[in-house]
Amino acid sequence: MSNPAVPADPGRPLFDKVLVANRGEIALRVVRTCREMGIRTVVVHSTADRDSAAVLAADETVQIGPGAPKRSYLYPPMIIEAALRTGAQAIHPGYGFLSEDPDFAEICARSGITFIGPRPEVMARLGDKVMARELMDKAGLPVVPGSTQALSDPAEVVTTAKRIGLPVIIKASAGGGGRGMAVVREWDDLLPAFRSTRAAARAVFGDERVYLERFWERARHVEVQVLADNHGNVVQLGERDCSVQRRHQKLIEESPAPALDPQMRARLAEAAVRGVRAAGYTGAGTFEFLVDGRQAAFIEVNCRIQVEHPVTEMVTGIDLVREQIRVAAGLPLSVTQDGVRPWGVAMECRVNAEDPSRDFAPCPGELTEFVPPGGPFVRVDTHAYPGWRVPPQYDSLLAKVIVWAADREQALARMNRALCEFRIGGPGIRTTVELLRDVLANPIFRAGDHCTALLRETNEAGVPSRP
């Protein structure tokens, strides 16, 4: 089903009003782009977010429920009712929550509201990781060896694991955001991990289907940002390296990916564009790959704006949220492939309210001090401020520090300086700032030779002292 399109008049806003169905820094990020485009915004919020920065910045706000996400940000009836009541013509879902829910996109279409994202049927195909693997394999993309269908029978799990060999990673078919995964290196752990991953998938995603992939121990996580419209135009905006991770969730991202040879860079970009066309994808999306030496393989598609999208914006000068809104309104992309000319190096560090010494346990509480860094070529995307209380119900992300520089050495120095300036405090509040600085000082990371095992290996071996 096609998204409803608003007739475009270059002299008028694409939409009169957009509802932002999210919270935190991404809600504020969308509000800012809408304001620059002359579009009024409605921000929905839970009772826990009534004093959030996004709520304070919006033109209108609607409280949609209590702090529990399932009764607010994950409850479509309240969001649709808010959009209809306020006259919002479109909904931007941000990332997480309902952003990759094809049922929600379908409800929006039936309600006469534009969903700012891909079509529901495309999202359904790519959101199912097993279906996406099959589709990309048929399109000629290299795919990580693994199961060709979701697995429910323990005997099938054992047979598949024996075929592809240990180690394997068990993933939720409906998963995302690093959740619903388990790495298995020993045969005795295979079936217990299979059962626990199914249970976690059922609890988190409401879908217990899982599949297996060969686990690449020393791979890099590289993703390609794409944009596509409803007029057949597709562009790729280069790649991002997202290999610094904890519990399969990203902490540091950069563009371009360091130490990636031009041939591999071109291969990944071409594969992503081919995947877009095979899927009939529109809007902003990300094709994710594992890279190990000269081999690369597709793992999944993210059908939404990514947390790390600012690094691509910094090196290309293209506002990805603006392009999302244009595409949803039926307009062509404002940029062609020849017009995409990335320059310099951009890097993003995620500052989370977590305690790395306690396995990254969340640290909710009131911020008595919050002074983000600034200076030339430093961008901070945040929704936090002094006196704001970090709620326990949601993701622990406090801020994203993004820097740009002409080369990677300058970017590393600028990021370290920015993190040194960050002042965050409050009773019980711990953050990832010091850990991030440790990673920046790590000689393996500085050389661009890191992989997804970096944090685990340095935690075991001891992180080198910072300069």
N, C-alpha and C positions, 0 to 999 in steps of 0.2 A: 504494500500500500504506500502511495506517495504521501510525503508530508504536505499539509496544506501550505500554499505559498501566498504570501502577501504581495499584491502588485507593487512593483518597485518604481518609484518616482525619484530620480536623482536629486530633486530639490527638496525631498521630504524624508523624514526618518523611515527606515525599513519597517519598523514596528513602532507603534505609539507607546507600547508598554510591554515589558518582558518580566515574567516572574522568575526569580532565582530559587530553585528548589534544592538548596544546599546551605551550608554554614561555613564558618571559619574564613580562612584567607581566600579560598576559591570563590566564595560568595561575594566577598568584597572586590575581588579581582574582576568578576563579571560586571558588578555594579559600575565600576570605574570605566570600563570600556563602553558600556551602554550610555553612560553620561556623556562621554566624548562623541558618541554617535547621535546624540540628541534623543535618546530613548529613555523614557521614564521606567523606573524599576519598582518591583514589589519583592520584598524579601520575606519568606516565611521562616518562622522560628519556633523552637520549643521554649518551654518555660525556663530551661537552663540557659538559653541564649538570648534572653530578653534584652540584655545590656551589651550585646556583642557589637563589634565595630561595624559589621555589615548591616545590622539593624539600624544603627545610628546614621549610616550613610545613605540608606535607601530612601526613595521618595514615599513609599508606603510599606507598611509591615502588617503581617497577619500571624497571630499566634495559632499554631496548628496542633498543639498537644503538649504532653509532659516531656520530661527529659529523655525517656526511653525511646530510642530511634524507631522501634517497631510501631510506636503509637504517635509518631510525629513525622520525621523525615522519610520513613519507609512506609508511610500510610497514604497511598494514592488518593483515596476519597477526599481527605482534607486538603490536599494540595490542589486537586482539580477544582474543588469548591472555592478555594481562595482565588484561583485564577479567574474563574467565571464571575465571582463576586466583584473583583477589582477591575475586570475588563482587560486583563492581560491577554495578548494575542499569541504569545509564545512562552515556552518554559525552557530555561537553560538548567540542565541538571547538574552541572559541574562535574566532579569526579566522585566515585563511590556512591553510596546510597542507591538511587534509582537510575543512575546515569547509563547503565548497561542492561536495563530491564526492558526487554521487548514488549512485555505486556503493558507496562506503563506508557511506552511510546504509542502503542495501539490505542490505549484509553485516551491519550491526548488527541490523537487523530479523530477518534469517534466523537470527541467533545468539541471539535472545531478549533483545537489549539495546536499550534505548531510546536513540535518537539525539536529542539535544536540539537540534532544528532542524526545518525544514520537511520534509514528506514527500518521499521520493526523486523521485517523478515530477514534483512541483512544482519541486523544485530543478533537475531536468534541463531543464524547459521554460524557466525563468528564467535558468539558468546559461548556456544557449546565447543569446548576445546577439542574434543574428538572429531566433531564435524568439521571444525576449522582445519585441523591437521589433514583430513581427507581432501578437503577442497583445495588446499594449497599444494598438496602432493599432486593432484590432478593438473594443477596449473603449472607444474614443473618446478616448484620451489623445493630446495632440499629440506627434508624434514627429519628431526631427531628420531632415531629408531625407537619404536614403541608399539603399543597396542593399537589395533585398527578399529577398535570399538570399546565402549565402556565395559568394565569388568564387574561382575557380581558374584561369580563362582570362584571359590578359593582355588580349585583345580586349574581354572583358566589363568589365574594370577601366577601360579607356579610355572605353568607351561610357558607363559609369555616371558616371565623373568628369565627362565632357562634359555629361551630363544635369543633374547637380547643381551643377557649376561649382567652380572652385578658389577658395579652398584646401579640401582635403579631409583627413580624418584616416583612416588605415587602422588597423583594430583587429582583434585576434585574437578570433574568435568565442567561444572558451573563456577569454578573458582576464579580468583583474581586477587590482586593486592598482596600477594605473598602468603595468603591463607589457604588452608586445606592441602598441605604438602607434607611429605615425609620421605627422607632419604634412607634407603636400606642398603647396607654394605655387607650384612651377614645373612645367610639363608634362614637362620633361626628367628630373625627379626621380621621376615617378610610378611607372614600372615598376621601377626599381631599389629604390624604397621598398617596393613590393608584394612583390618577391622577398625582401628582407631581413626584412620583417615576417612573412612566411610561415615563413621559416627560424627566426626567433626564437620564433614561436608553437609550432612543432614541438618546439623544444628545451626551452622552458619549460613548456608545457602538454600536450605530446604530441598536439597537434591543430593542423594547419597551416591550417585554414580561417580566412579573414579576410573582413571586409566594409568598406564605405566609408560615411562620414558626411560631410555638409557640416561644415567646421570653422568654428565661430563664434569669430572672433578676439578679440572683446571681451566674451565672455559671462561670467556669474558661474556658479559651480558651487553649486547649492543642493539639499539633500537633505531628505527628510521621513522621520522615524522613525515606524514603525508597529508595532503589536502586534495579534495576532489569535489567537484560540483555536479549539478544535474544537467550540465551541457557537454559532458564528455571530457572536461579538462581535469587532468591529474598532475600534480607536482609533488616532488619529494624535496624536503628542506634539509637534507643531510641527516647524519646519525648522531646519537648520543651514547656515550659509554656510561653504564649504570652498574658497574661490577662491584662497587663497594656496598655491601649489603649486610644486614643482620636479620636472621630468621627469614631469609628470602625477600626482605623488604629493603628498599634502596635508602642509602644515606647520602651519597655523593654522586652527582651526575655531571658530565661535561660534554661539550661539543666544540670541535670535532673529537672523535674518539682518538686517544693518543696511540702512537705506535701501530696504527692501522695502515697497511700499505694501500696505495691508490687502486690496485686491482680489486682487493677485497671491498674497499669502500664503494667502488662502482658496481660490484656484484650485488651487494646488499641493497643499494638504491634501486637497481633494476628489478630485483626480486620483489621489493615492496610495491613498486608501481605495477608489476604484473599481477601481484596479489590483489591490489585495489580493483583492477579491471576485472579480474576473475570473479570477485565477490560482488561487484556492482556497488562498491562502497562510495558514500558521499559524506562530506564534512571533514573534520579533523580526526585523524586516527594514528595509531602507532603499530608498526610491525616489528615484533621482537625476535631476535636471533641469538643463538649461542655461537661464539667464534672461538676456535681452538687452532692456532697456527694458521694453516691454509684451508682448513675446513670450516664451514659455517652451516647452520641449520635453523630453520624456522621453528619457533615454539608457540607463539600465540599472537593475536591481534587485540589491542585495547581500543574499544569503540567509543572513545571519549577523549576529552582533553586530559593530558597527563599532569601529575603533580610537578614534574620537571620541565614542563613546556617553556618556562622562561629562558632556559639556556639557548633554545633554538631561536626564540624571539631576539635575544641579545646579539647573536651572530648574524641573523638575517634581517633584522629590523622589521619583521612582519608580526603584526598582532594576530595571534591565532584565534583568539576569542572573536575578534572582529570578523575574521573569515568564516568562522562557524555561523555567525549571525547572518552574514551575507548569503551563504549557501542555503541556509534554512529559509530565507526569504525568496529563494528562487533566482538570485543573481549569480552570475559567473564569478569565479575567483578574481580577485583584483591583481593577481600576479601570475606570470607565466614562468615556465621552467627557465627560460633564458634570463628572466629578470631576477632569479634567485642567485645571489652572489654572497655566500657566507664569507665573513672576514673576522679574523681574530679568534680568540678562545674565550668561551664562557664556561663558568663552573657554578654549581649549586650545592650548598650544604643544607641539609635539613636539621633544624634545631628542634628537638623533641623534648617534652617534659618527661624524661625517663632517666632512670639510674642505671648506667652501663655496668656498674659493679654488682648489680642484682639482676642480671640477665635482662636488662632494659625494662625493668618493671616501671609502669606508669607512675607519675608523681603529681596527682591532682592537688590543688590548693590555690591560695590567693597569691597573686604576684604583687609584692610590695615594691619591687624595682623592675623596670623593664625599659632599657635604653638601647635601641638597636643602633648598629653602626651606620655610617654614611660616608661621604667623600666621593671623589671621582669614580665613575663607572661601578658604583655599588648600588644594587637594588635589593630591597628587603620587602618581601611579600609576607605580611603578618596581619593578624586580627587581634593580637594581644596588646595590652596597655596596663600601666600601673593601676592596681585596684581590681583588675579583672580576675575572676576565679576560674582556674583551669578545671573544667567539669570532668568527672570520672566516666561519663557515659560514652565519650567519643574518642577519636584518634588523638594521640598526644602531640601532634604537630603544633609548635608554637610559631615558627617562622621559617622562611626559606631565605637564605642569604645567597644572592647571586652576584657574581662579579664578571666583568669583561676586561680583557687586556689584549694587546697585540700578539702576545705569544704565551705559551703555557707557563714558562718560568715567572713571567710577570703576574699571570693569573693566580698562581700558587702564592706568591708574596702578597698580593692584594687580598686574597681570601683569608690568609693567616692574620693580616692586619685587621681586617673587618671582624673576625671572630674574637680577636684580642679586645676590641672595643666594646663588644656586646656585654651589657650588664643586665643580668637576670637574677632576681632573688625573691625569696618568700619562704614561709615556714614549710619545711619538707620538700621544697622544690629542688630537683636536680635536673640537669640537662645534658645533652650530648655534645656541648661545645668543646670541652676538653678532649673528648675522644676524637672529634673531628680534627682538632689541631694535631693530635697524635698521628692520625692517618696522613695528614698533609706533610708531616715530617718523615714519614716512613720512606726509606730509600727506594723500596720496590714501587710504591705508588708514585714517587717523584719521577722515576724512570719510565713510568707508563707501562710497566710490565706486570701489573696486578691482574688478578682474576677474582671470581666470586668467593674464593676461599681466603682472601686476604685477611679479613677481620678475624676469622676463626683461627688462622695460623698465627697471626701476630698476638692474639690473646693468649695462645698457648706458649709462644716463644718469648713473649715480652715485647711490648712496643718500644722502639727506640726513643730516647729523650728528645724533646723538641729543642731546636736551636734557640 
